[in-house]
Amino acid sequence: MTTINQQAWFDSILRDPETRQSLARHGDTLVRSDGKSYPISDGIPSLVFPESLGGEDGRWNRFYDNLAPFYDLIQRILGPIVVPGSNPEKGWRDVASRLDLKPGDRLLEVSPGPGIAQKFMREKIGPDGALVALDLSRGMLRQCRKRGDQRAFLVHGNAQYLPFADNSFDALFHFGGINQFNDPSLAITEFVRVVKPGGLVSWGDEGFSPSFPDGWRKRMLVRASPGYLQPRPPIPPTLSEVKTHEVFWGLGYLVVGRRNK
Ligand SMILES: C[S@@+](CC[C@H](N)C(=O)[O-])C[C@H]1O[C@@H](n2cnc3c(N)ncnc32)[C@H](O)[C@@H]1O
């Protein structure tokens, strides 16, 4: 697919996150039929619903906006302390290897943060694949623009109200936010909706494997991120061929399934 075709495809899948209506582009604005408009700034459409974020979504969004410039560095410093010999690149390569991505796939990454995983996703989807990355934090999107895949289409939005048409993507990947979403099951329903029947749906987050040893590392991690203790969201019956993997040296889980045909 050429870049021009990819831009036309990207414009064609954008939807109002509240009603899922199509949107018309007027310059740097996307407009709904009743006149409600959403801005596009620095090339990033801002399609957030609800406009005022409550509960965990609001709290974590402030946290990630502040943390964004330092997030990658903190991961790189903490990783080898928590698991000697580990490094994020190895972990991401392993995660990417669990996803059955193919050259030319249209992939949505939900919550890329600074976009560290994108290099490994691009290796799989190749130059003809299309990568769309949606995050709720503008700060994280700014980092993603700098450090992530330079061909990715970035979107400011909420994982629980995805601003995309049904059946838009061949594959969807999310890691690291779902434990703290207001409604993780609603996010998963959205993940399935925007993927084509038979397409790949994958999400994961912090979560100790049964073999991860008790001790100071575990206590430190739980104190730093209570998400480790969150129950994992249930897997919906709209998915088949589901497998759950242990990733990041027993610090995380990854669910991989296919939308029912
Ligand atoms: C722990 S970071 C994970 C970033 C990256 N995926 C990784 O694993 O390194 C969590 C990310 O989820 C994003 N996030 C939190 N709530 C979100 C929501 N409701 N919708 C979309 N993204 C959200 C945050 O802005 C942040 O970028």
The ligand as an ORCA input file, in Angstrom:
! r2SCAN-3c Opt
* xyz 0 1
  C       2.143      1.715     31.604
  S       1.930      2.665     30.149
  C       2.258      1.425     28.925
  C       2.890      1.979     27.702
  C       3.396      0.913     26.711
  N       2.311      0.142     26.153
  C       4.360     -0.009     27.410
  O       3.942     -1.098     27.791
  O       5.505      0.426     27.602
  C       0.165      2.803     30.061
  C      -0.317      3.603     28.848
  O      -1.743      3.508     28.803
  C      -2.250      4.777     28.430
  N      -3.655      4.847     28.860
  C      -4.131      4.915     30.126
  N      -5.479      4.961     30.112
  C      -5.855      4.901     28.814
  C      -7.125      4.882     28.155
  N      -8.270      4.937     28.836
  N      -7.139      4.828     26.813
  C      -5.978      4.761     26.100
  N      -4.761      4.763     26.673
  C      -4.702      4.835     28.012
  C      -1.331      5.731     29.168
  O      -1.427      7.045     28.686
  C       0.015      5.091     28.931
  O       0.586      5.514     27.724
*
